[in-house]
Every structure is written in structure tokens, then in C-alpha cells.
């Protein structure tokens, strides 16, 4: 017991020393006078930097002070910005789709100079390659693009589709042309979309060779593209679908002109008939070399395959294997399509020759027949 006494004394002295130091620290802290302390000056921001803004994400909405009901807060929280406020899409409140017969076109507020770049971006974002751009003529055309049929992707077919996606072709190609025209009021832009298609067919049942041949244009596919462009300009999806589904209202008929020449009467005023005929020419693949709206003239080139076959003769002529294929190429001729007012509600279309005289040939009748198929 006597041997442990010094150790106990050392522990007691250490505890007493620690307590004394703690009391000394407390007395030194309590001895300070904080009554004279003041605020420091605000943080100075260098002149080349912007002053940081406070984060307001968690602030209450304006007008809600103190206590508020949850319904009031939720109603204000669900208020969303309109398209275009973020600078991503233009605000379009008066966009509409007009329709006459099987033709549809999109009417947008603003000049073509502002509409053109948005329409171009639409085709690029949709995966198309722009083949032709003529801003001065308001025409842009895509390259031929493959269209794959929509088939179920499950089971064995889905497995083969995934394996052979890089080598299997659908045999269908689509091409679109967008034409922009300034509205009659000078404050709007009219967008016309025309479709052309190709289909791969077998030359003969016993021949393993295929060739591309034109297939009819698809007005519903054109309407779908117009709907997508309308949505791209900020229109709600439901509004765009309802506009595309608007029923047809105008027709066209074939008849004789007062001078006895064949003509096509479009049941529409001149402005709308001019646009409808231009859209039909795009669909049919006519080469439009020039146009003069003040005189109501389209300058086109057309190759009449039926007339060429008659000129070649009968079956014996077609069996003349010694002829050069280049000599049998169909030659395109120049024509003028003349549009003139028939009355207050209709427009008459006639075919003129290259020199401006009225054309009464079978070729002129076939041109009017092709237009009638598109416009009726």
C-alpha cells in the first residue's frame, strides 16, 4: 500500500492542474467585451466580375406571403413558359393548315426569310440530307431516303431485323420538296410540301434483276410532314393534328374553254389556284424552268411517254434490237401553263406551246389530265 501512494498523488496533481487550466480559459473568454463589435463592410466585387445573384429556386411565389393554401401554391407552380420564351422555338400563335381538294399547305406568320432556316433545320433534324437549296426561289429538296416498313419487332422477325438491318433494303425511297411563298397579305409565309416516291420492282419473274420505278405520291405523308413542321414552330400537337384532319372543300373539273381548247377549271380563286397548281407540278415531277405570277404562267418541260411509244411504231419496232438505246430516249418538250380567272370563284388552266399559242394536242390533254388527278 505504501508503494502505491506516490502514484495516487501524481494522478491527483494532474487532475488539479487540468481543472485550473480550464478555469483560467473560461475566465479569459468571459473577460472579453463584445459590445463594441460591429458589421464588416459588404464584400466588394472586382469591376470585371458580375455580382453573384441569390438563388431564388426555393422562394415562395409572388403574392404568397405568410400562410397559403396548397391549391394556390400548386396552381402557381404549374404555370409553364410558352414555347419560344427560352429562345429555342419561335412563338407561333396564328399558324394554320389550309386545304383545297387533296392539297394542304402551312400558313405561318412572318416573312420567308425567318421561316426558311427553321424549315431547313426541321429536315436536318428529321434525318434527311438536303440535296437542293434555292433560297431565292424558296425551294429546298431532300435526297432520296429509304423508308422501312413498320413491322412488329418481336420474335423471329425482330431477331432477323436486328441481324440484317445493315444489309436488308426495304425497296422504297422517298423524297420531299418544300416550297416557301410569300403570302398574299405580305405578312405570312406559305409552306408547301410535295412527296415523290420510288419502288424497287423485279424486271421479270425469271430474271434476277431489279429496277427502280416511280410510285404515286402520298398526300397523307405530305400532311404528316406539314404537321411535324407546324409542331416544330411551337404549335401544340393536338392543334396540329386537328388542322391536318380538316375536310376538303375545293374541286377541279375538265372542260372546253370558250375557244374550244381543252382546259382545267380549278374551283378556287387565282391566288389559291396558283399555289395548288404549283404543288401539283412538284408532285408530278415536272421541271419548272420559270414562272411569272403577274401573267399567270408556269414554264415547264414535259416528256410524253405515250406519244413517244406511238411514234416508235408497233411490236416489230420495239423488237428492233439493233437500235441504240440512246436514240430511243424520251425527249422533253417545253410548254406553258396559263392560269386566268374564269369567274370570282374559279380559275381556268390552259396549256400553251413554247411560243405561246394554245396547244390542242393529245399531249396537252394528258398534262391537264395529270393535273386534274392531283387537284380534284
Secondary structure, 3 states (H helix, E strand, C coil): CHHHHHHHHHHHHHHHHHHHHHHHHHHHHHCCCCCCCCCCCCCCCCCCCCCCCCCCCCCCCCCCCCCCCHHHHHHHHCCCCCCCCCCCCCCCCCCEEEEECCEEEEEEECCHHHHHHHHHHHHHHCCCCEEEEECCCCEEEECCEECCCCCCCCHHHHHHHHHCCCCCCCCEEEEEEEEEEECCCCCEEEEEEEEEEEEEEEEECCEEEEEEEEECCCHHHHHHHHHHHHHHCCCCHHHHHHHHCCCCCCCEEEEECCCCCEEEEECCCHHHHHHHHHHHHHHHCCEEEEEECCCCEEEEEECCHHHHHHHHCCHHHHCCCCCCHHHHCCCCEEEEEEEEEEECCEEEEEEECCCCCECCCHHHHHHHHHHHHHHC
